[in-house]
């Protein structure tokens, strides 16, 4: 694996089938860090998500983009706004889950390519980690296309 972030980014982009967010993320975070799934906590998932958010959406960005991203994150973590990230309104609010959902929604929008220039090189999805989504199976495309 060239990019250890690949599977989480691919999950955010809809390449993997989503079943239970926390369980899925335990699998992905454990695989990234080569841990046992049973040892992975929700705090570990949040830390990993924050690391990826900083790496891809915050650090090395112009000041105005940093401000926009930071503002959006804080506003969308609000229990009345987190529905935008796939949080069901009728469920009780979990701050940790809100962070994970918001992070994944932002990572899912990342561009991997700008014309001929590769911005983020991702590994192909690994079906031994999680099953592929129906859209990924049907599209038969490569992740870096």
C-alpha positions, 0 to 999 in steps of 0.5 A: 500500500502506497497511501495508508490513507487510501481506504478511509478516503475511498470510504468517504468517497463512496467506494466501500459499502456503508453499513454501520459507520462506527464499525466500518471506521473501526475496521478502516482505522485499525487497518491503517494503523495495523491494530486489532479492530477490538482495540480501536475506540471511538476516540481513536477514530475521531483522532484519525479523522482529525489528522486526515482533516488537518492533512487534506483540508486545513494545513497548507491552505491559503488563509481564506480557505482555512477560515472557510473550512474551519467555520464550516466545520464548527457550524456543521457540528451543531446538532441542528446542522449535522443532518447535512452530513448524513446524521439522522435527525431522529437519533440522539446526538453524539459529538464524536459521531458528528466529527466523524461524519463531518470529516468524512463529508469533507474528505469525500469532496477532495479532488484526486486529480486536476487535469493531468496533475495527480493531487492525491494518489490513492490505492485501489479499494481492497475488498478484503477490508470492506465490500465495495459499494454497488456504485463502485462495482457498477462503474468499473472505473479506477480510483485515480481516473 
